[in-house]
Amino acid sequence: FVFFFFWVEEKKFLINFLPNTNINKSNNCFLEIYSGTGGSEASLFSKKLFQMYYKYSEKKKWLIKIININECVYGGYKEIIFKISGNKVYDQLKFESGGHRVQRIPETESQGRIHTSTCIIAILPEVKKNEIKNINLNNIKVDTFKSSGSGGQHVNTTDSAVRITHIPTNIVVECQNERSQHKNKSKALEVLIARIKNLEFSKQKKKKSIKRKNLLGSGDRSDKKRTYNFQKDRVTDHRINLTLYCLEEIINGNLDILIKPIIKEYKIKKKK
């Protein structure tokens, strides 16, 4: 129960933040997708969202590197964390954070009923290498364990997987995608520092967020940023009341038609 409480609080901190407009616009970022309400259907939607961002990154000629995947037995992702590197990555993706809702008929639904599921996305700017080196080792706890695949079965006989806990904030990061414990630890540290920096930035800017809060919201499961309705071929971004009837095109990586209007709206509100 205690672990679940901190897990929920951490997710709120990850999502409830203002994009850091002071960083270099060409900065790389970490993109995290978590399945929310909806069980296995939410996990399958997490995988679909990852594929969407992967295709979008290919169109932009960005590079993607997987940090960690937590698969479920149905083939979806309970959690996936990956790093995107390229030109103006964070500047383009910073508003993707929040609740993404899907409405569709699951393959296992025999009566044709539409189900609603939710996934939560967090976008974190990459931190500088010197910030990783400067972390206080007394504030972190490192655990190692055997990496596991879909359904939880162990796929490695050595303790190559790494779990790092930041004791002051109770932020936890796992990485088991690499065969090397050293590489897993290095990747986990990168994500950990990014989350800590984001938490600090969120606290500093919280009082100044009123004008732009409607673009970001709270990030809990009831706070939906975007809805994907497969039956009606419709995608709606609730922050700017934008509705498009080209879901398949968007899912296949044409995200600019959603992202550009949001960035434009943000710039307008920033001037007010």
C-alpha positions as CSV (number, residue, x, y, z in Angstrom):
1,F,0.0,0.0,0.0
2,V,2.8,2.4,0.9
3,F,4.6,1.6,-2.4
4,F,1.4,2.2,-4.4
5,F,0.9,5.5,-2.7
6,F,4.3,6.8,-3.6
7,W,3.9,5.4,-7.1
8,V,0.8,7.4,-7.7
9,E,2.3,10.6,-6.1
10,E,5.4,10.2,-8.3
11,K,3.2,9.9,-11.5
12,K,1.4,13.1,-10.5
13,F,4.7,14.9,-10.1
14,L,5.9,13.6,-13.4
15,I,2.9,14.8,-15.3
16,N,1.9,18.0,-13.4
17,F,4.7,20.2,-14.7
18,L,5.3,23.1,-17.1
19,P,7.5,22.5,-20.1
20,N,10.9,23.9,-19.3
21,T,11.3,26.6,-22.0
22,N,14.7,27.7,-20.6
23,I,16.5,24.6,-21.9
24,N,18.2,24.2,-25.3
25,K,15.4,23.6,-27.9
26,S,17.4,20.8,-29.5
27,N,17.6,18.9,-26.2
28,N,16.8,15.2,-26.3
29,C,14.1,13.8,-24.0
30,F,12.8,10.7,-22.2
31,L,9.3,9.6,-23.1
32,E,7.5,7.4,-20.5
33,I,4.2,5.6,-21.2
34,Y,2.2,4.0,-18.4
35,S,-1.0,2.0,-18.8
36,G,-3.8,3.4,-16.5
37,T,-7.4,2.4,-16.2
38,G,-8.6,-0.3,-18.5
39,G,-6.6,-3.4,-17.7
40,S,-5.1,-5.3,-20.6
41,E,-6.7,-2.9,-23.1
42,A,-4.8,0.0,-21.5
43,S,-1.6,-2.0,-21.9
44,L,-2.3,-2.7,-25.5
45,F,-3.0,1.0,-26.1
46,S,0.4,1.8,-24.4
47,K,2.1,-0.3,-27.0
48,K,0.1,1.4,-29.8
49,L,1.2,4.8,-28.5
50,F,4.8,3.7,-28.4
51,Q,4.5,2.6,-32.1
52,M,2.9,6.0,-32.9
53,Y,5.8,7.9,-31.4
54,Y,8.3,5.5,-33.0
55,K,6.9,6.2,-36.4
56,Y,6.8,9.9,-35.8
57,S,10.4,9.8,-34.7
58,E,11.3,8.0,-37.9
59,K,9.6,10.7,-40.0
60,K,11.6,13.3,-38.1
61,K,14.8,11.2,-38.4
62,W,15.2,11.1,-34.6
63,L,16.8,8.1,-32.9
64,I,15.0,6.0,-30.3
65,K,16.7,4.0,-27.6
66,I,14.7,1.7,-25.3
67,I,15.4,2.2,-21.5
68,N,13.0,-0.2,-20.0
69,I,9.9,-2.2,-20.9
70,N,7.5,-3.9,-18.6
71,E,5.3,-6.2,-20.8
72,C,2.1,-7.9,-19.9
73,V,1.0,-11.4,-20.8
74,Y,-1.5,-10.0,-23.4
75,G,1.3,-8.4,-25.5
76,G,0.9,-4.8,-24.4
77,Y,3.1,-2.6,-22.2
78,K,2.4,-1.8,-18.5
79,E,5.3,0.6,-18.8
80,I,7.8,1.6,-21.4
81,I,10.5,4.2,-21.1
82,F,12.6,5.3,-24.1
83,K,15.0,8.1,-25.0
84,I,14.5,10.2,-28.2
85,S,17.5,12.0,-29.7
86,G,17.5,14.5,-32.5
87,N,16.8,18.1,-33.6
88,K,14.3,20.0,-31.3
89,V,12.9,16.8,-29.8
90,Y,11.9,18.2,-26.4
91,D,10.6,21.4,-28.0
92,Q,8.3,19.3,-30.2
93,L,7.1,16.8,-27.7
94,K,6.9,18.7,-24.4
95,F,3.1,19.0,-24.6
96,E,2.5,15.3,-25.0
97,S,2.5,14.8,-21.2
98,G,-0.8,13.8,-19.6
99,G,-3.7,11.4,-19.9
100,H,-4.3,9.9,-23.3
101,R,-7.7,8.1,-23.6
102,V,-8.7,5.5,-26.1
103,Q,-12.3,4.4,-27.0
104,R,-12.5,1.3,-29.1
105,I,-13.9,-2.3,-29.2
106,P,-11.4,-4.7,-27.8
107,E,-10.6,-7.9,-29.8
108,T,-11.9,-9.9,-26.8
109,E,-15.2,-8.1,-26.7
110,S,-17.9,-10.5,-28.0
111,Q,-20.9,-8.1,-27.8
112,G,-19.3,-5.2,-29.7
113,R,-19.2,-2.8,-26.7
114,I,-16.9,0.2,-26.8
115,H,-14.4,0.2,-23.9
116,T,-12.6,3.3,-22.6
117,S,-9.0,3.0,-21.4
118,T,-6.3,5.5,-20.3
119,C,-2.6,5.8,-20.6
120,I,-0.3,8.4,-18.9
121,I,2.6,10.0,-20.7
122,A,5.5,11.9,-19.3
123,I,8.1,13.9,-21.3
124,L,11.3,14.6,-19.5
125,P,14.2,16.6,-20.9
126,E,17.6,14.9,-21.0
127,V,20.0,16.1,-18.3
128,K,23.6,17.0,-18.7
129,K,26.3,14.4,-18.1
130,N,27.9,16.5,-15.3
131,E,24.5,16.5,-13.4
132,I,24.6,12.7,-13.3
133,K,28.2,12.7,-12.0
134,N,27.3,15.2,-9.3
135,I,24.5,13.1,-7.7
136,N,24.9,12.4,-4.0
137,L,25.5,8.7,-3.8
138,N,24.3,8.8,-0.2
139,N,20.8,9.7,-1.4
140,I,20.4,6.7,-3.7
141,K,19.8,3.0,-3.1
142,V,20.8,0.5,-5.8
143,D,19.2,-2.9,-6.0
144,T,20.0,-5.6,-8.6
145,F,17.8,-8.5,-9.7
146,K,17.3,-10.9,-12.6
147,S,15.7,-9.4,-15.7
148,S,12.2,-10.7,-16.6
149,G,10.1,-10.9,-19.8
150,S,6.4,-10.9,-20.5
151,G,4.4,-12.4,-17.7
152,G,7.3,-12.0,-15.2
153,Q,9.4,-15.0,-16.2
154,H,13.1,-14.6,-15.8
155,V,15.0,-14.3,-19.0
156,N,18.5,-13.8,-17.6
157,T,20.4,-15.9,-15.1
158,T,22.5,-13.0,-13.8
159,D,21.4,-10.0,-11.7
160,S,21.8,-7.6,-14.6
161,A,18.6,-5.6,-14.0
162,V,18.9,-2.5,-11.8
163,R,16.5,-0.6,-9.6
164,I,17.6,2.8,-8.3
165,T,15.7,4.6,-5.5
166,H,16.2,8.3,-4.7
167,I,15.7,8.2,-1.0
168,P,14.7,11.9,-0.4
169,T,11.9,11.8,-3.0
170,N,11.2,8.1,-3.2
171,I,11.4,8.2,-6.9
172,V,12.2,4.7,-8.3
173,V,13.6,3.8,-11.7
174,E,14.1,0.3,-13.1
175,C,16.2,-0.7,-16.1
176,Q,16.6,-4.2,-17.4
177,N,16.7,-3.8,-21.2
178,E,20.5,-4.3,-21.4
179,R,22.4,-7.5,-20.7
180,S,25.0,-5.5,-18.8
181,Q,24.3,-4.4,-15.3
182,H,26.6,-1.4,-15.8
183,K,24.7,-0.2,-18.8
184,N,21.4,-0.7,-17.0
185,K,22.6,1.3,-14.1
186,S,23.8,4.1,-16.3
187,K,20.5,4.4,-18.1
188,A,18.5,4.2,-14.9
189,L,20.6,7.1,-13.4
190,E,19.9,9.2,-16.5
191,V,16.2,8.8,-16.1
192,L,16.4,9.3,-12.3
193,I,18.2,12.6,-12.6
194,A,15.7,13.8,-15.3
195,R,12.8,13.0,-12.9
196,I,14.4,14.7,-10.0
197,K,15.1,17.8,-12.1
198,N,11.6,17.8,-13.4
199,L,10.2,17.6,-9.8
200,E,12.3,20.5,-8.7
201,F,11.3,22.6,-11.8
202,S,7.6,21.7,-11.2
203,K,7.8,23.0,-7.6
204,Q,9.5,26.2,-8.6
205,K,7.0,27.0,-11.3
206,K,3.8,25.8,-9.7
207,K,2.7,29.3,-8.5
208,K,3.3,30.8,-12.0
209,S,1.4,28.1,-13.9
210,I,-2.1,29.6,-14.0
211,K,-2.0,31.0,-17.5
212,R,-0.7,27.7,-19.0
213,K,-2.2,25.2,-16.7
214,N,-5.0,24.4,-19.1
215,L,-2.5,23.0,-21.5
216,L,-1.0,20.7,-18.9
217,G,-3.5,19.9,-16.1
218,S,-3.0,17.6,-13.2
219,G,-2.1,14.5,-15.1
220,D,-4.3,12.1,-13.1
221,R,-6.4,9.5,-14.8
222,S,-9.5,11.8,-14.9
223,D,-7.4,14.5,-16.6
224,K,-7.5,13.6,-20.3
225,K,-5.4,15.6,-22.7
226,R,-6.4,13.7,-25.8
227,T,-9.0,11.1,-26.8
228,Y,-8.6,8.5,-29.6
229,N,-11.9,7.1,-30.8
230,F,-11.3,4.3,-33.3
231,Q,-14.9,3.6,-34.3
232,K,-15.4,7.2,-35.4
233,D,-11.8,7.7,-36.8
234,R,-11.6,10.7,-34.5
235,V,-8.8,12.3,-32.4
236,T,-9.7,15.2,-30.0
237,D,-7.2,17.3,-28.1
238,H,-9.2,18.7,-25.2
239,R,-6.8,21.5,-24.4
240,I,-7.5,23.5,-27.5
241,N,-10.8,21.8,-28.6
242,L,-9.2,20.4,-31.7
243,T,-10.9,17.5,-33.4
244,L,-9.5,15.7,-36.4
245,Y,-11.1,12.8,-38.3
246,C,-7.9,11.0,-39.4
247,L,-7.0,8.7,-36.5
248,E,-5.3,6.1,-38.7
249,E,-3.0,8.8,-40.2
250,I,-2.1,10.1,-36.7
251,I,-1.5,6.6,-35.2
252,N,0.8,6.0,-38.2
253,G,3.1,8.9,-37.1
254,N,1.6,12.1,-38.6
255,L,1.6,13.9,-35.2
256,D,2.5,17.3,-36.6
257,I,-1.2,18.1,-37.3
258,L,-1.8,17.8,-33.5
259,I,1.4,19.1,-32.1
260,K,1.8,22.3,-34.2
261,P,-1.6,23.8,-33.2
262,I,-0.8,23.2,-29.5
263,I,2.6,24.8,-29.7
264,K,1.0,27.8,-31.5
265,E,-1.7,28.1,-28.7
266,Y,1.0,27.9,-26.0
267,K,3.0,30.8,-27.7
268,I,-0.2,32.9,-27.8
269,K,-0.9,32.3,-24.1
270,K,2.7,32.9,-23.1
271,K,2.4,36.5,-24.5
272,K,-0.6,37.3,-22.4
